Amino acid sequence: MVAKNQSLGAQQQVEIWQTDAQKVLYAQLCNAFYQREVQRLVAEPNAKKLRRQLKSLPYYIERAATLVANGDTPFTLDAQNGTWLEKQKPTPPDVNVHANELFYQTYAKVGLIVPVILHGYDQVRLRIDSIDQLGENKLHCNELGWFDFLGNGLEQQNAQLIKPSKVSLTGACCGHQWQFSKRCMPRVLSLREMLLAGSINWRNLKRPLAYES
């Protein structure tokens, strides 16, 4: 049984990288992600946490590169920098608490990837997170904590959950942000965000990709 599973795994790997272009893209993404993460880890003050992150780094980089290289995203990939490019909207997405409530009452599921607006003193930015718990009229995002179904942050008051749409998720995946109500340079996504972005079910934003047959 083990030999059979190993053989199937090897066959799947061959199918994933069918062309030289895909191999080059994968290598470019791995390189970009390594450069990005090394710069981040240099500033990690906790030696134990640093060792743990370094140990798992190859797995997550290879996984993210595979997801991105084989994904079907609706915008342009900058492989050398490991980022996505799309024209930025003049303003952040509107917040419609009624639409939020209707959506999350019906479609909130563990594993669903969702967009969040983060408000700073002079800056607004979009980011993505994933639902990992459901409660009564509320949900928990893996990194940003609890939200009610209106989208209000219950732990982080500067966080506003919104209904997933191609516009909001595209902005989050491309690192769009605004300063003093004007567009500014997009930020670079973390490796965790790249993993989430590579797992979005663009064919049906109401369902996690894992729920698709």
N, C-alpha and C positions, 0 to 999 in steps of 0.2 A: 504493500500500500504506500509506503514512504517513497519507494522508487517511482511509482506511478505518479504521485503528487509532485515530485521533483521534476519529472519529465514534463508534466503539464505546465509547471511554473516556467521552465526553460522555454517551452513553446510560446507561452504568453509573452515572455520578454522579447522573443524574436518578432512576434506580431506587433508589439508596441513600437519597435524601431525598425520600420520597414524600409526607410530611405535614408540616404546619407544626410539629407537636409534635416531630418528629425534628430539624427545623432548630433549634428553640429549645434542645433538649437538647444538640445538638452545640455550639452557641454557648456554653452554660453551662459545658460541660466544657472547651472551649478556654480560656475566661476563668479557670476554676479552676486549670487546669494552668499557664497563663502566670504567674499570681500566685505559685503555689508555686515554680516554677522560677526566677523573678526573685529571690525571697528567697534561694534557695539559691546562685545565681550571684553575688550581691553579696559573698558570703564567699570566692569563688574567688581565691586570691592569684596564680595563674599567668596572666599576661596572654595568653600564646599559647594556653593551654588555654581560657581564657574566650572568646576570639574564635572558636575552633573550635566551642565548644559553642553560642554565640549564633548562628552561621551555620546549624547544623543544627537549632536549636530549633524553628522553625516546622514543619518536616517531621515531627518526632517528636511534637509536640503534636497536630497534625492527624491523624496516624496513630492515636495513642492514643485521641483523641476519637471517631474513626470506629469503631474496634474496640469501644469501650465502648458507644457509642450503638447499634450494630447487633448487639451480642452478646446471647447468651441465657444470662445468668448466673442461678444459683438463689438470689440474695439481692437485697436492696433497694439501689438506687443513690441516693446523695445527690449530685445533679448540681451543686449550688451549691458544694460543697466538693470534688468530684471524688473521692469515697470510696464504698466499699460498707459496708453495715450488716447485721449479723447477730448474733443473740444469742450471747454468748461462753460457751464451756464453762468450768466452774469450774477445771479444770486443763488443762495442755497435753496433746496426744495422747500415748498410750503409745508407747514405743519397743519394737518387736518385731524383733530382729535376724534371726530365722529368717524372718519374713514379708518383711523387706527383701531378704534374699538370694534367696529364691524369686522375688520380683517382678523384681528387677533382672537376675538371670540370664536371665530369659525376655523381659522387655519393655523393657530399656534400649535406647533409640534416640536418635540425635542429633535434637535438636529437642523432645524430651519435656520438659514443664514439671513440676518436682518440688518438693515441700515440704521445707524444712530447718528444724530447731529450732536456735536459737542460744542458748547458755547464757552468761550473764554472772555477775558476782559475786552479785548479788541479783535478777537479772531473767532471764526466759526469754521469747523471742519467736519467732514463726513468720514465715517469709518464703519467697519462691519464687525459684527459679533455673531455668536450662534446661541440659540436657545438650548439650555441643558436641564431646566426644571420648569414645571408648570404648577401653579397654585390656583387658589380661588380668585378669579379676576385679576391675576397677575402672572408674570413669567420671569424667569431668571436667565440672564445672559451670562455666558461663561466668564467673561472678564469685567463687564460693566455692572453686574449685579441685577437687582430686582427692578422691574418696571410694572406699572399698572397697564391695563389694556388701552388706556388713552395714550400711552406712550411716555407718561411722566416717570422720570427717574426717582426711585424710592430710596436709593442709597447715594447716588451721585446727582445732585440737584442740577448740575450743568449738562446732564445727558438727556436727550429727547429721542426716544424710539419712534420711528416712523414706518409707515406701510411700505413693504418692498415694492419697488418698481424698477424698470430698466434704467430710468433716469437716476434715481437715488442710488441704486447699487453700482451703476457705472461710475458715478461721481465718487463713491466710496472706494471702489477698486482702483481708481486712477489718482487717489490722494488729493482730491479737490478741496480747496480751502479758500476762505475769504477773510481779508483783513480790512477793518474799517469799512465794511460793506462793499469792498472791491475785490475782484479776483486777484489772487497772489500765486506764487510759485507752488505747484503741487508738492505735497510731501511724499517721501518714499515709504511704502508700506513695510511693516515688520514681516518677518518670515511667517509668523502665525497668521497674519492677515492674508498673506499670499496663499497659504494653505486653504484658508476659508474661501478666498476668492476663486481659487481653482476648483472648488467643490460646489459652486452655485449651479442650480438647475435652471439654466436660462430658458429652457422650453416651457417650464411651469414654475414660476417663482413662488407658488403657493405650497409646493411640495419639496421636502429635502431630496437631494439627488439619490440618497440611499433608499428612498421609498419607491423609486422608479424600477420597473421590471427590466 
